[in-house]
Amino acid sequence: MSTPTDPAAARYGDTPEVERPLGRSIMRGLMNRCPACGNGKLFRAFLKPVDHCAACGEAMHHQRADDLPPYIVILVLGHVVVGGYMLTDLTFVLPVWVHLAIWAPITVITALASIQPIKGGVIGLQWALRMHGFGGERDGPDDYDIPGRPN
């Protein structure tokens, strides 16, 4: 009698988890669509996700995409705006107030236009990786090794 060597082998009574494609889930989130089905809307307001997908019923209230999307926007947009400013400053001799008149509105408009799709992409990432309750289990403090806490 042989024993399974695959650590992912299903035991009796277990149901294998369906694979959730990472790239497709992130792209659906970037398009503000449900990462599970791609049909339902992901947001009910500007940055407020729906509790459940209207098309497939997938629960979205588990998401914890609060801090990462602004960091991504700042990182990407900061590089683009500073690069654009430096290139413009090298090409044209403009006073500082003209640079402010050009780059401040571009920065604000681009940040506001990109924050919702990026938050959707982060929610898609969390869904694909089964993070924060998207895997069917509750994430609690007992799931993590906390230094100094008795096991």
Helices and strands as residue ranges (DSSP letters): H 22-30, H 68-91, H 96-128, G 141-143
